[in-house]
Amino acid sequence: MSKNAKRGCLIAIGVVVFFIIITISSIIRTYNNMVKLDEGVKEKWSQVENVYQRRYDLIPNLVNTVKGYAAHEKETFTAVTEARAKAGGTFNISEQVLNDPAMFQKFQQAQSSLGGALQRLMVVMEKYPDLKANQNFLALQDQLEGTENRIAVERKRFNEAARYYNTYIKMFPKVIIANMFGFDEKQYFKSTEGAEEAPKVEF
């Protein structure tokens, strides 16, 4: 083999090796970006869980305070207690819920049911002027209102992170890498009927 042929082979091999290195580097960079975005979505999810947990923790104190003034409103208390129990069963679930539409919908439905039960409780309380003047109730009312606002904010942030992640993994050629390494689409929080307003806690 002549020197020119050997040189040509070496150049060709060098070009192939160069493109292999570039391709591998691109795959590694894309994979690392997907991991970073995936972790960002998980972090936002944990914040959503935190604010829902805060609301969940407020409810027993709220119900006990209200019972002191309206013990006969048993149907409303039962509805709130049952909704809280169902919602409580959805906490500390695996992050698989982010990729499973059925599990995600179950979580959202449980939280929506609890929100609806709280709305009914607050409407009933409008009939009790003494309760509305109770300092403990007023403090709980403020905390609940603040929590509902935090829930709306954290859900919005979660949806933004999920949208950015979903867009990234669906773009070509990133979609190939996403499929290779099991990066699945994340679910979004969707509005339910009446969810555009937090429970009415102003009296």
KOLZA-438054 format. One record per residue (C-alpha): residue in three letters; y, z, x. Coordinates in steps of 0.5 Angstrom, whole numbers, padded with zeros to 4 digits, always signed. Layout:
ALAYZX;...
//
This chain:
MET+0000+0000+0000;SER+0007-0002+0003;LYS+0012+0003+0004;ASN+0016+0000-0002;ALA+0011+0001-0006;LYS+0010+0008-0004;ARG+0017+0009-0005;GLY+0017+0006-0012;CYS+0011+0011-0014;LEU+0015+0017-0011;ILE+0021+0015-0015;ALA+0017+0014-0021;ILE+0013+0021-0021;GLY+0020+0024-0019;VAL+0023+0021-0026;VAL+0017+0023-0030;VAL+0017+0030-0027;PHE+0025+0031-0028;PHE+0024+0029-0035;ILE+0018+0034-0036;ILE+0023+0039-0033;ILE+0028+0037-0038;THR+0024+0037-0044;ILE+0021+0044-0042;SER+0027+0047-0041;SER+0030+0044-0048;ILE+0024+0047-0051;ILE+0025+0054-0048;ARG+0032+0054-0050;THR+0031+0052-0057;TYR+0025+0057-0058;ASN+0030+0062-0055;ASN+0035+0061-0060;MET+0031+0061-0066;VAL+0028+0068-0064;LYS+0036+0070-0063;LEU+0037+0067-0070;ASP+0031+0070-0073;GLU+0033+0077-0070;GLY+0040+0076-0073;VAL+0037+0075-0080;LYS+0032+0081-0079;GLU+0038+0086-0077;LYS+0042+0083-0083;TRP+0036+0085-0088;SER+0035+0092-0085;GLN+0043+0093-0087;VAL+0041+0090-0094;GLU+0035+0095-0094;ASN+0040+0101-0092;VAL+0045+0100-0097;TYR+0040+0099-0103;GLN+0036+0106-0100;ARG+0043+0109-0100;ARG+0044+0108-0108;TYR+0037+0110-0109;ASP+0038+0117-0106;LEU+0044+0118-0110;ILE+0041+0117-0116;PRO+0037+0124-0117;ASN+0044+0127-0116;LEU+0047+0123-0121;VAL+0042+0124-0126;ASN+0041+0131-0125;THR+0049+0132-0126;VAL+0049+0128-0132;LYS+0043+0132-0135;GLY+0047+0138-0135;TYR+0052+0135-0140;ALA+0048+0130-0144;ALA+0040+0133-0144;HIS+0039+0129-0150;GLU+0040+0122-0147;LYS+0032+0122-0145;GLU+0031+0115-0146;THR+0037+0113-0141;PHE+0034+0118-0136;THR+0027+0115-0137;ALA+0030+0108-0136;VAL+0033+0110-0129;THR+0028+0114-0127;GLU+0023+0109-0128;ALA+0027+0103-0125;ARG+0028+0108-0119;ALA+0021+0109-0118;LYS+0019+0101-0118;ALA+0025+0100-0113;GLY+0023+0105-0109;GLY+0016+0102-0108;THR+0019+0096-0105;PHE+0022+0100-0099;ASN+0020+0099-0092;ILE+0016+0093-0093;SER+0014+0088-0088;GLU+0019+0083-0086;GLN+0014+0078-0089;VAL+0018+0079-0095;LEU+0023+0074-0091;ASN+0019+0068-0091;ASP+0015+0070-0098;PRO+0019+0067-0104;ALA+0014+0071-0109;MET+0015+0078-0105;PHE+0023+0077-0104;GLN+0024+0075-0111;LYS+0020+0082-0113;PHE+0024+0086-0109;GLN+0031+0083-0112;GLN+0028+0084-0119;ALA+0026+0091-0118;GLN+0033+0092-0115;SER+0037+0088-0121;SER+0033+0093-0126;LEU+0035+0099-0122;GLY+0042+0096-0122;GLY+0042+0095-0130;ALA+0039+0102-0131;LEU+0045+0105-0128;GLN+0050+0100-0132;ARG+0047+0103-0138;LEU+0047+0110-0135;MET+0055+0109-0134;VAL+0056+0106-0141;VAL+0053+0112-0144;MET+0057+0117-0140;GLU+0063+0114-0143;LYS+0062+0119-0149;TYR+0062+0125-0145;PRO+0070+0127-0143;ASP+0067+0134-0140;LEU+0063+0130-0135;LYS+0068+0125-0133;ALA+0072+0131-0131;ASN+0067+0134-0127;GLN+0068+0134-0120;ASN+0061+0133-0117;PHE+0060+0127-0122;LEU+0067+0124-0120;ALA+0064+0124-0113;LEU+0058+0121-0114;GLN+0061+0116-0118;ASP+0066+0114-0112;GLN+0060+0114-0108;LEU+0056+0109-0113;GLU+0062+0105-0113;GLY+0062+0104-0106;THR+0055+0103-0105;GLU+0055+0097-0110;ASN+0061+0094-0106;ARG+0057+0095-0100;ILE+0051+0092-0103;ALA+0055+0086-0105;VAL+0058+0085-0098;GLU+0051+0086-0094;ARG+0047+0081-0099;LYS+0053+0076-0097;ARG+0052+0077-0090;PHE+0045+0077-0090;ASN+0045+0070-0094;GLU+0050+0067-0089;ALA+0045+0069-0083;ALA+0039+0066-0087;ARG+0043+0060-0088;TYR+0045+0059-0081;TYR+0038+0060-0079;ASN+0035+0056-0084;THR+0040+0050-0082;TYR+0038+0051-0075;ILE+0030+0050-0076;LYS+0031+0044-0080;MET+0035+0040-0076;PHE+0031+0035-0072;PRO+0028+0035-0067;LYS+0028+0043-0067;VAL+0024+0043-0074;ILE+0018+0040-0069;ILE+0019+0046-0065;ALA+0020+0051-0071;ASN+0013+0048-0074;MET+0010+0049-0067;PHE+0012+0056-0066;GLY+0011+0059-0074;PHE+0019+0060-0075;ASP+0019+0060-0083;GLU+0025+0059-0088;LYS+0028+0065-0090;GLN+0029+0067-0097;TYR+0036+0068-0100;PHE+0039+0073-0105;LYS+0041+0069-0111;SER+0045+0072-0117;THR+0042+0075-0123;GLU+0045+0075-0130;GLY+0051+0079-0130;ALA+0050+0081-0122;GLU+0057+0078-0121;GLU+0060+0085-0123;ALA+0058+0092-0120;PRO+0056+0097-0125;LYS+0062+0099-0129;VAL+0064+0106-0126;GLU+0071+0107-0128;PHE+0072+0111-0134;
//
